[in-house]
Amino acid sequence: MGMAASQARLLSITARLTDNEQSGQSVSYAKERLANQTDQITAEYNNALSATKYTVLTSFDGASANYSDLSYAVITGPQVAELGKQYIVSDTKGRVLVTEDLADIFKQSNGDLTKFLALCPGMNGIYTGGYSIADINPDLNVNDPEKTEDHTKAEEKIHDAWDKYLKSVGIEFGDDEHDFGFGWMSFGESGSGYATYTPAGQGTKPINYSGTTKEQRELYDYAVALTEAYCSTSTTPTNTAYNAENKQMITYYENIFYRMQSGDYFTYTDSAAKAADDPSHYVLTQVDHDINKSPLTDMSTFVDELKQGNFKLEYYSTSEGGFVSTTLSEDESIQEVKDEAKIAAAERKYTQALEDLERKDNRFDLELKKLDTEHNTLQTEYDSVKNVVDKNVEKTFSIFS
């Protein structure tokens, strides 16, 4: 091999050796990154093993208690309330969080419980004719051609209801009050209208609310509901308190109504127009630029808001006659348990990630083995060519010396 050719060959081999070593370093660094990734996913998996979730008591199967994952819809729904503990959610300002539909119904009712109940949906969220706190037979009416003993009892109940309210606010209608002069001025829809009284020989007068206390308001609302159920000619709500099966839902909505009325309310909407029309009550669902993160529908967001103290839980206390505060940790109907679904998902993710990393690591090992073999071959060839070059140099020097 000529001197020039040998040197050229030596330079070529040197370049290939350098490239081989750089490739080997790159693969080694990649393996180090795999090791770091393995540590990271292992740490994430270990953290996931301690994942928990909150659940709330929703039913009983004989003596066994059944719990459901905690969400806004579950804990504030009528199913939980049926167990004797009705919850609401409020913010730091004391405003109660309600669904957008319930907020719309409250606005339509304009502070009138009778109309509010008439617009409320049934247990499954479907409108079934509305509700009424009236506990007289809805089939009876003041205009029935034949009056029975049941009509007399209904009229007496209406009289008694108005007597209690009027006495509580210091108003007297006089002796004519004992003649049945009560009536209902309807606006066409159930729950839409107002109660009236017509003294003998006088014109019809509306009976407006003039109380100042919650008790007075409840007496007035009850008397109004009875009057509409008996005197209205329009179709009244079929779900009245006369049927005992309706009482739970009526109480459920009645408690929400008075809480909204006394402490204000707010809801989430994806309608910018609604948010602009009523900024004190509507908030856009966009949370961190994701409109699906509404606490009303997203379980994780809802629980996070509770844990961070932005939302507060309240339950209705019959002894207090209103809602009182509770917490996730203190409430006996709420429990924190292992999130088995999240743990199982983390385990699947961890196993898959390890398998992927192992495949990559095996591939890198093959590449390193290949590079090592190539390096040994190049090194042998390098030594051989260098030996030829060295001999050529020695020979050249001996000729010219």
Helices and strands as residue ranges (DSSP letters): H 3-48, E 52-61, E 64-69, H 72-75, H 78-81, E 87-91, E 96-97, H 100-109, H 113-119, E 131-132, H 149-169, G 175-178, E 182-186, E 193-197, E 205-206, H 214-231, E 239-240, G 244-246, H 247-263, E 265-269, H 272-277, E 282-284, H 299-307, E 311-317, E 322-326, E 334-338, H 340-400
